[in-house]
Amino acid sequence: MLWAVVGILVALLGGILLGRFAFSPSGGMQTVVNSQAILTALRDQGFLVTQTYVFDQPVTIKKTTGSAFKDFFVGQTIEARGSMEANLGIDLAKLSESDVRVEGNKVTILASGPNVFNTRLIGPIEVRNSQGILKRLLEPDDGYNQALAELERAANEAATRPEITARAKTSSETELGRLVRLIARNAEVTVEWK
């Protein structure tokens, strides 16, 4: 009985070893990366911030009636200064199937942007508010919210200047290439802009 059990175990072990060597692939496993795999991995990244700029510039908001006499009573001038951060990059969540092409070892990505993701205040805002006499009495306003909105607008405008978007494009191409090579190691990545 013991010899029968040992014989069965030896036969089983021999069958496993024979199957392993006879039916295993000769060249090892190859991983094939297609455009859908790259698209899924890139979309999961969401908005890829590739460039951050800090702007510190003064803004002036003048609310005037056009008459010096009326402005003495109801005019307002807000002068503000604050540091604003603008983040630029590309929205990878908006990529579609037609935006990623894989041909052998070459990966081409058709991207739009770079776009401003957000602008935010970093640090305090210095606000100087000059109001007319009646405005100060009837509608007191420190001007903070208006100053913040104007600083955001100015930072967005500055972030979309050609020289800044050109640098953001270059860094976006570098980062997209790095991300794709995490999935397809030796891929040649080309980024084309819409």
Solvent accessible surface area in square Angstrom, and as a share of the most:
residue,aa,sasa,rsa
1,M,191,0.85
2,L,129,0.64
3,W,206,0.72
4,A,59,0.46
5,V,73,0.42
6,V,62,0.36
7,G,41,0.39
8,I,109,0.55
9,L,108,0.54
10,V,99,0.57
11,A,69,0.53
12,L,104,0.52
13,L,106,0.53
14,G,38,0.36
15,G,42,0.41
16,I,111,0.57
17,L,90,0.45
18,L,126,0.63
19,G,25,0.24
20,R,165,0.60
21,F,160,0.67
22,A,62,0.48
23,F,177,0.74
24,S,53,0.34
25,P,97,0.61
26,S,125,0.80
27,G,71,0.69
28,G,47,0.45
29,M,183,0.82
30,Q,160,0.71
31,T,123,0.72
32,V,131,0.76
33,V,33,0.19
34,N,83,0.43
35,S,37,0.24
36,Q,84,0.37
37,A,46,0.36
38,I,0,0.00
39,L,2,0.01
40,T,70,0.41
41,A,33,0.26
42,L,2,0.01
43,R,97,0.35
44,D,112,0.58
45,Q,92,0.41
46,G,23,0.22
47,F,45,0.19
48,L,25,0.13
49,V,61,0.35
50,T,21,0.12
51,Q,46,0.20
52,T,66,0.38
53,Y,29,0.11
54,V,88,0.51
55,F,23,0.10
56,D,76,0.39
57,Q,59,0.26
58,P,87,0.55
59,V,14,0.08
60,T,74,0.43
61,I,31,0.16
62,K,144,0.61
63,K,88,0.37
64,T,90,0.52
65,T,74,0.43
66,G,72,0.69
67,S,41,0.26
68,A,92,0.71
69,F,149,0.62
70,K,117,0.49
71,D,37,0.19
72,F,118,0.49
73,F,63,0.26
74,V,67,0.39
75,G,7,0.06
76,Q,5,0.02
77,T,39,0.22
78,I,1,0.00
79,E,61,0.27
80,A,5,0.04
81,R,97,0.35
82,G,4,0.04
83,S,32,0.21
84,M,3,0.01
85,E,24,0.11
86,A,0,0.00
87,N,18,0.09
88,L,1,0.00
89,G,0,0.00
90,I,2,0.01
91,D,38,0.19
92,L,1,0.00
93,A,57,0.44
94,K,157,0.66
95,L,10,0.05
96,S,46,0.30
97,E,123,0.55
98,S,85,0.55
99,D,6,0.03
100,V,5,0.03
101,R,101,0.37
102,V,45,0.26
103,E,120,0.54
104,G,77,0.74
105,N,78,0.40
106,K,115,0.49
107,V,3,0.02
108,T,22,0.13
109,I,0,0.00
110,L,50,0.25
111,A,2,0.02
112,S,54,0.35
113,G,23,0.23
114,P,13,0.08
115,N,72,0.37
116,V,43,0.25
117,F,107,0.44
118,N,55,0.28
119,T,24,0.14
120,R,120,0.44
121,L,46,0.23
122,I,52,0.26
123,G,50,0.48
124,P,114,0.72
125,I,22,0.11
126,E,119,0.53
127,V,50,0.29
128,R,159,0.58
129,N,44,0.23
130,S,66,0.42
131,Q,24,0.11
132,G,5,0.05
133,I,71,0.36
134,L,77,0.38
135,K,35,0.15
136,R,136,0.50
137,L,129,0.64
138,L,136,0.67
139,E,109,0.49
140,P,105,0.66
141,D,47,0.24
142,D,100,0.52
143,G,1,0.01
144,Y,85,0.32
145,N,118,0.61
146,Q,53,0.23
147,A,0,0.00
148,L,43,0.21
149,A,59,0.46
150,E,40,0.18
151,L,2,0.01
152,E,59,0.26
153,R,120,0.44
154,A,9,0.07
155,A,1,0.01
156,N,58,0.30
157,E,108,0.48
158,A,7,0.05
159,A,0,0.00
160,T,79,0.46
161,R,103,0.38
162,P,106,0.67
163,E,87,0.39
164,I,5,0.03
165,T,31,0.18
166,A,57,0.44
167,R,128,0.47
168,A,0,0.00
169,K,72,0.30
170,T,85,0.50
171,S,28,0.18
172,S,0,0.00
173,E,69,0.31
174,T,86,0.50
175,E,48,0.21
176,L,0,0.00
177,G,3,0.03
178,R,113,0.41
179,L,15,0.07
180,V,0,0.00
181,R,103,0.38
182,L,123,0.61
183,I,56,0.28
184,A,18,0.14
185,R,198,0.72
186,N,126,0.65
187,A,8,0.06
188,E,97,0.43
189,V,32,0.18
190,T,71,0.41
191,V,21,0.12
192,E,75,0.33
193,W,55,0.19
194,K,140,0.59
